[in-house]
Amino acid sequence: MIFVNRSPEELGEQFDVVVANILANPLIEMASQIKTTLKPNATLILSGILEKQASQVENAYKAIGLSHIKTIQSGEWVSCLFTSS
């Protein structure tokens, strides 16, 4: 298990599971960079997303080829689960 607090381009590795807990706008802006950290068939969990912004995040990650598995809501916050191909 590896925990890092660095940008995706600094990692230079790919992982089976990636979790990002930041706001929607940075998640959308970094979608392509985050995708580069995923191994084939990896799981991506995005959280720290307001309910009203969830569809924007989902659409950004679907647009780069990730499959949306489900969205989980707790109050006004959501987490989105994706898988890479």
TIGU-736035 format. One record per residue (C-alpha): residue in three letters; x, y, z. Coordinates in steps of 0.5 Angstrom, whole numbers, padded with zeros to 4 digits, always signed. Example, Ala and Ser with C-alpha at 12.3 -4.5 7.8 and 13.67 -1.06 7.14 Angstrom:
2
ALA+0025-0009+0016;SER+0027-0002+0014;
//
This chain:
85
MET+0000+0000+0000;ILE+0003+0007-0002;PHE+0000+0014+0000;VAL+0003+0020-0003;ASN+0001+0027-0003;ARG+0004+0029-0010;SER+0001+0030-0017;PRO+0000+0025-0022;GLU+0006+0027-0026;GLU+0011+0026-0021;LEU+0009+0019-0019;GLY+0012+0016-0025;GLU+0008+0009-0024;GLN+0002+0006-0025;PHE-0003+0002-0019;ASP-0009-0003-0019;VAL-0013+0002-0014;VAL-0012+0010-0014;VAL-0016+0014-0009;ALA-0017+0022-0010;ASN-0020+0026-0005;ILE-0020+0033-0008;LEU-0026+0038-0010;ALA-0029+0037-0017;ASN-0026+0042-0021;PRO-0018+0040-0020;LEU-0021+0032-0021;ILE-0024+0035-0028;GLU-0017+0039-0029;MET-0013+0033-0028;ALA-0017+0027-0031;SER-0012+0025-0036;GLN-0006+0026-0031;ILE-0010+0021-0026;LYS-0011+0016-0032;THR-0004+0015-0033;THR-0003+0013-0026;LEU-0008+0007-0027;LYS-0006+0000-0029;PRO-0011-0004-0034;ASN-0017-0006-0030;ALA-0015-0001-0024;THR-0020+0002-0020;LEU-0021+0009-0019;ILE-0024+0012-0013;LEU-0026+0020-0013;SER-0029+0023-0007;GLY-0029+0030-0004;ILE-0035+0032-0010;LEU-0041+0036-0008;GLU-0047+0032-0011;LYS-0049+0038-0016;GLN-0042+0037-0019;ALA-0042+0029-0019;SER-0045+0029-0027;GLN-0039+0034-0029;VAL-0034+0029-0026;GLU-0037+0023-0028;ASN-0037+0026-0036;ALA-0030+0028-0035;TYR-0028+0021-0033;LYS-0032+0017-0038;ALA-0030+0022-0044;ILE-0023+0019-0043;GLY-0025+0012-0043;LEU-0026+0010-0036;SER-0032+0006-0034;HIS-0037+0009-0029;ILE-0039+0004-0024;LYS-0043+0007-0019;THR-0044+0014-0015;ILE-0044+0013-0007;GLN-0048+0019-0004;SER-0047+0022+0004;GLY-0051+0028+0005;GLU-0049+0033+0000;TRP-0042+0029-0002;VAL-0041+0024-0007;SER-0036+0019-0009;CYS-0035+0016-0016;LEU-0032+0009-0017;PHE-0029+0008-0024;THR-0025+0002-0027;SER-0020+0003-0033;SER-0020-0002-0039;
//
